[in-house]
Amino acid sequence: MPGFRQDKINEQVARELAEIIRTVKDPRISGSFISIVQASVTKDLSLAKIYYSVVGPDNDVDKGLDSASGYIRKELASRLNLRVTPKLVFIRDHSAERAIGISKILKDIENQQS
């Protein structure tokens, strides 16, 4: 089963990051609801692309995550049993925001037709 171990690592990283982010004290992060959409770790474990979405107010979450990445990576290293802790790259996923926008547009159209 090629890729099974990689999928397991990706899921474990995403799950741990979701918990770690809730412990970050930075108000740009703690004041927003951040959801980890996906984690994609390279095979050599050197890099992890973390896709996240923000629901609600955006208080410069991207800058907050970049600022807290050292703390987040250190916490991740203490929770995971990997020989290397990957460098974290946070990438904003706008799909949830787009879905909310589309839903609002559809509701507006429905209200206009009533």
Sequence and secondary structure as in RCSB ss.txt:
>XXXX:A:sequence
MPGFRQDKINEQVARELAEIIRTVKDPRISGSFISIVQASVTKDLSLAKIYYSVVGPDNDVDKGLDSASGYIRKE
LASRLNLRVTPKLVFIRDHSAERAIGISKILKDIENQQS
>XXXX:A:secstr
 TTHHHHHHHHHHHHHHHHHHTT   HHHHTSEEEEEEEEE TTSSEEEEEEEEES  SSHHHHHHHHHHHHHHH
HHHHS  SS  EEEEEE  HHHHHHHHHHHHHHHHHHH 
